[in-house]
């Protein structure tokens, strides 16, 4: 079993593990910045693989009954309208508006 090929994060040229710099582009491959760049590069690779898997699953046809359920699960369905009900807050607001109108009419 061979070791996986190590690629430069900048130019994607292969290099020997443990090298201090990329032989192709000369980028430094040691130090805290190189470690963080390596971590970010690995995360990008993992995210690209996940995105490719998601795209592949989205291209596959859905079973007949799951179209509506899938849309509702992702919030694509229309929200239900709330029935207009009188609440305590609504009653107080209406009563306050009525008092304000009566005060304005008395003032005028």
N, C-alpha and C positions, 0 to 999 in steps of 0.2 A: 504494500500500500504506500503510495507516494504522498508527500506532504502537499497541502493545497498551495497553489501558486500565490505568491505574495506580489501584489501590484502597488505601484506608486499611487498615492491618492491624488497627485496633481496631473500626471501624464498617463497613468495606467500602464506604464512599462513594467515588466517583471524585474524583480531584483532579489538578491540573496537575503534571506532572513538575517537580521542583525547588522545590516549595512548602515553606515552613518549617513549616507546620502544616496539619492537615486542616481544611478549611473547615466541615465538618459537625460534628465532635466536638471540634476544637481540640487534638488530641494533637500533641505536638511531633514533627516528622519529620526532624530533623537531630540529629547528635551520635552518639557511639559506641553508646549504648543503642538509638537508632533504627536504626542499621546492623545491630546484632545481632538486633533484633526482625525486621527485614526478611529477614535470612538464615534465621532460624527459621521465619518465615512461608512462605518459599519451600520449605524442607525439608518442612514440614507439607503443603503443596500437592502436592509430589512424592510423598510417602508416601501421601496419600489417593488419588492417581491409581494408584499401584502396588497399593494394597489393592483398589481397584475392579477393576483388571485381574485380580488373583488371584481375587477372588470370582467374576468372570465366567468364568474358566477352570475354577473348581471347580463351577460350575453346569452346564457342558457335560458331556454323557455321555461316559464313558470307553470306549475300545475294549474289546472282550470279554476279551482276554488280559492286560490291564494292571492289573487290580484287585489281584491278589496281589503283583505286582512293585512296584506303587506303595506298598502298605502295608509291604512289607519294606524298601523304600528309606527310609521315614520312621521306621523303628524300631517300627512298630505290630505286627509279627509277634512271636509268642512266642519268647523266647530259648531256645536249645538247652540242654538240661540236660547238665552234664558228668558223664561216667561216674565212679562212685566208684572211685578207684584209690588204692593205697597209695603214698604218697610218703615220702621220708626224713623230712620234717617230721612227717607223720602218725604214722610209726613211733616217732619220738622222743617225741612227745606221749603216745602210748599207753603206751610203756615207762615214762615218767615218772609217769603216773597209776597204773600198776601198782606201781611202787616206793613211791609215796606211800601207797597203800592197804595195802601190806604193812607199812610203817613204822607206820601208825596201828594196825593189828591187833597188832603187837608191843608197842606202847606201852600198849594197853588190856589 
